Amino acid sequence: MPSTDPHDDLEPDELLLGFARALRAAGLAVTADRERTFLLAAATVGMGERAHVYWAGRSTMTSTPADFPAYDEIFERWFGGESIPKGRNVDIVRPPVRQAPLDSGEGEGSADDTDTLEARASAQEVLRHRDVATLDAADRAAAARLFASLAPRAPQRRARRHVRATSGTVDGRATLREQLRRMGEPGRVHHRRRGVRPRRIVLLIDVSGSMSPYADSLLRLAHAFVRAVPHVEVFTMGTRLTHVTRALTERDPDRALAAAGRVVPDWSGGTRLGDSIGAFLDRWGRRGMARGSVVVVFSDGWERDGPEVLGEQMRRLAALSHRVVWANPHRGKAGYEPVQQGIVAALPHIDDFVAGHSLAAFEQLIEVVSRA
């Protein structure tokens, strides 16, 4: 009797990719990086046991316990009871590794180098997903080199001026000028559309004691934004607000971070988020820096003063800006719940609440900002 399961004709990698995309359609934050990690995990454990595939997917494609019910439902619908053959292995062939090791400057290698290249690429992939606060000195140096691969992009907004276009609204003036040049003979009809301009991006980075393990990486991310995107402003927040954009314009990231360190007087100090955001709004934001901008706040939400001040300043910030993004280093960790008083006060005024603890999280943040 022929099988009626629509998944029987799929190759193993197609089956798994389809499952990952079904999770994304159900609302889980399944990125392309998580898909690749899931394929590598499934290739490691094999598809001979249904439980192996279940745990490979759950460990790589869920962010918080809140994702587990949806994951379980999609898993049961996608694989059913017997979709994964039992008693035999159906291993997935790993895709060829095309990336050279970080410290390699050589060209083609011998066939004996394949395993080494694959191991190094896998180690790099693992490093991208590790919490930067847990890295030792060697891993931190390797991660610092990976920041060069980040490619921030500016969000776009519609400009007041129009530009020429091949379709859209008819440009009456240009069309009339065309006919006058042709002495009244009919000519080409011209069109126009509204142009686009990059939106301003404002980065507010918490450098207090609770955020000190992440401060170096966050400033490296800010340096990548400053170097790649026009109209970026960077501030640090602790017991006071400090404008560090000029220091981060240095081409070399290490020199830029050293310059920022000389400017910021309150490294690893207390946290006064509400007062710092209020100072930004009073001195820079209301004059135009925050108006229509995408504002990204990097903080764990710990506030020394009462949460009422932070809530009020976040309300003002949301009213002025185009979009407010809050990147919390604990957001991407299993079991995290936004229960800190500062986060609870700020959440009603946040458009996107994202993770900010790893290179993979920074890449996802870049996507969120570019689409704002």
ZIQUIQUI-V24041 format. One record per backbone hydrogen bond with DSSP energy under -1.0 kcal/mol. CO is the residue of the C=O (numbers start at 1). NH is the residue of the N-H. If there is no record, write none. Layout:
# ZIQUIQUI-V24041
CO|NH  CO|NH
This chain:
# ZIQUIQUI-V24041
5|8  7|10  11|15  12|16  13|17  14|18  15|19  16|20  17|21  18|22  19|23  20|24  21|25  22|26  23|28  24|27  28|30  31|35  32|36  33|37  34|38  35|39  36|40  37|41  38|42  39|43  40|44  41|45  42|46  49|53  50|54  51|55  52|56  53|57  54|58  55|59  57|61  64|67  65|68  67|71  68|72  69|73  70|74  71|75  72|76  73|77  74|78  75|79  76|80  79|83  101|104  110|113  111|114  113|117  114|118  115|119  116|120  117|121  118|122  119|123  120|124  121|125  122|126  123|127  124|128  128|360  131|134  136|140  137|141  138|142  139|143  140|144  141|145  142|146  145|148  146|149  147|150  155|199  157|197  161|195  163|193  169|192  170|172  171|175  172|176  173|177  174|178  175|179  176|180  177|181  178|182  179|184  180|183  182|185  190|171  191|165  192|169  193|163  195|159  197|157  200|294  201|233  202|296  203|235  204|298  205|237  207|268  211|214  211|215  214|218  215|219  216|220  217|221  218|222  219|223  220|224  221|225  222|226  223|227  224|228  225|229  231|201  233|203  234|244  235|205  236|242  237|207  238|272  240|238  242|236  244|248  246|249  252|256  253|257  254|258  255|259  256|260  257|261  258|262  260|264  266|269  269|209  271|304  272|276  273|277  274|278  275|279  276|280  277|281  278|282  279|283  280|284  280|285  281|286  284|289  285|288  285|290  290|293  293|322  293|323  294|202  295|325  296|204  297|327  298|206  307|311  308|312  309|313  310|314  311|315  312|316  313|317  314|318  315|319  316|320  317|321  320|292  323|295  324|351  324|352  325|297  326|354  327|299  328|331  328|356  330|333  333|336  337|339  340|344  341|345  342|346  343|347  346|349  347|350  352|326  354|328  357|132  358|362  359|363  360|364  361|365  362|366  363|367  364|368  365|369  366|370  367|371  369|372
